[in-house]
Amino acid sequence: MNQAAELARVKARIRALTEKTVSNGCTEAEALAAAEMVGRLLERYALSMDEVELREARCVQVEVPLAGRRRRPVDACVPAIARFCDCKVWLARESRGARYVFFGLEPDTALAAYLFAVVERSIGAELATFRAARPALRGLPLRRASTSFQQGMAGRIAERLEAMARERQAGMAARPSAGTALVVAKQQVVEEAFREAAIRLVATRRQAIQPDGSYHQGYAAGDRVNLNRPLRGRSPGLIE
C-alpha cells in the first residue's frame, strides 16, 4: 500500500471511530476507547481533526450578482478577496446578468461573499462623503475624481487583503508539520474539485490607473475598512 492510500485508510478509520459515541448507541467504555484510539492515530500520523474532516468537505459555488455590465473600481479587490479566502473566482456574463462566482469550501465562499459586500458598501459610503465634501465639482471632473478615489480605495483594500493572506500563510508554515499539511490538503481539495467541474477561465485586462490627489485620498480611506471576519466584535473608527 502506498503512502497516500495508507493515509486515506487511516483518515477513514478516524472518521469511523469518531462516530462511536454514547448517543450513537455505544457504551461509555466503547466511546472512551474510540476517543483514545483517535488520539493515538492523530499523534502517530501527525494529523489534525481539521485535516481529517477536510477530505470529506465539498466545494460549492457562491454567486454575487452585479448591477450592469461595466467594470467598476471594486473589481480590483476581487482577486485579493479570493486569495484571502482560499477560493477561485471568475466573472460570468450570461443572459441573466453579470455576476462573480466564488468557488471553494462552503465557509470560505461564504466569507468571500461577505467581504465583497463589506468592501462594496464601504467604498460607496466613503465615495458619498468624498463627493459631498466637493460641491464645486460637477460633470466630467466629478466623475473622474470619483473614479480615481474608488480606484485608490480598492487598491489599498486589495493590498491589505494580500498582506493578511501572506501573514496567515506564514503563521501556518511556522506551525508543526500538521499545520502545513492542512494547508496543502485544503488546496488539493479545491484544485481537484475545480478540475472535475471542468470550468474554463479566461484572463481579463486590468484597468489603467493614473494616481492623483483623489486616488491618494481613496487609498487612505482603504485603511478604514473593517476586514475582520464576521462576529469578531467591532473596532472603533472602522466602517461597518
C-alpha positions, 0 to 999 in steps of 0.5 A: 500500500502506498503512502497516500492510500495508507493515509486515506485508510487511516483518515477513514478509520478516524472518521469511523471511530469518531462516530462511536459515541454514547448517543450513537448507541455505544457504551461509555467504555466503547466511546472512551476507547474510540476517543483514545484510539483517535488520539493515538492515530492523530499523534502517530500520523501527525494529523489534525481533526481539521485535516481529517474532516477536510477530505470529506468537505465539498466545494460549492459555488457562491454567486454575487450578482452585479448591477450592469455590465461595466467594470467598476473600481471594486473589481480590483479587490476581487482577486485579493478577496479570493486569495484571502479566502482560499477560493477561485473566482471568475466573472460570468456574463450570461443572459441573466446578468453579470455576476462573480462566482466564488468557488471553494469550501462552503465557509470560505465562499461564504466569507468571500461573499461577505467581504465583497459586500463589506468592501462594496458598501464601504467604498460607496459610503466613503465615495458619498462623503468624498463627493459631498465634501466637493460641491464645486465639482460637477460633470466630467471632473466629478466623475473622474475624481470619483473614479480615481478615489474608488480606484485608490480605495480598492487598491489599498483594500486589495493590498491589505487583503494580500498582506493578511493572506501572506501573514496567515500563510506564514503563521501556518508554515511556522506551525508543526508539520500538521499545520502545513499539511492542512494547508496543502490538503485544503488546496488539493481539495479545491484544485481537484474539485475545480478540475472535475467541474471542468470550468474554463477561465479566461484572463481579463485586462486590468484597468489603467490607473493614473494616481492623483490627489483623489486616488491618494485620498481613496487609498487612505480611506482603504485603511478604514475598512473593517476586514475582520471576519464576521462576529469578531466584535467591532473596532472603533473608527472602522466602517461597518 
